[in-house]
């Protein structure tokens, strides 16, 4: 939401939404599988600002990385970030998906 400068997220399964920039957050999905039993996902929110980069990725991406390990995340294009996250932090034994987005006011 550009007006409130906030991202809202509700997910099910093995996905995570993280924000990087002046503010960093980690929003997690409810356990479960779509089409099967799962808990009702809770809507979570995180603030955004002009430097915010948002990543939505699956469990095929190792979750233990931050700006110190990948400082270019703050200025590279979204398409380059998504490709590099999968290449650098993707697990060899699992499928990996990553979407990168920049907040634009």
HUVEN-V245560 format. One record per pair of residues at least 12 apart in sequence whose ideal C-beta (glycine too) atoms are under 7 Angstrom apart, sorted by the first residue. I is the first residue (numbers start at 1). GAP is how many residues later the second one is. Records with the same first field share a line. If there is no record, write none. Layout:
I=GAP  GAP
This chain:
2=103
5=42  43  44
6=39  40  41  42
7=12  38  39  41  47
8=35  37
9=18  35
10=31  32  33
11=18  19  30
12=17  18  20  22  26  29
13=16  19  20  21
14=44  45
15=14  41  42  43
16=12  41  47
17=37  39
18=37
19=27  29  33  34  35
20=33  47  53  54
21=28  30  31  32  53
22=27  29
23=24  26
25=21
27=17  19
29=12
30=12
48=55
50=55
51=23
52=51
53=20  21  28  47  49
54=47
55=30  43  45
56=43
57=28  40  41
58=38  39
59=35
60=30  31  34  35  36  37
61=24  25  28  29  35  37
62=27  29
65=24
70=18
78=22  23  24
81=19
82=16  17  18
85=13
86=12
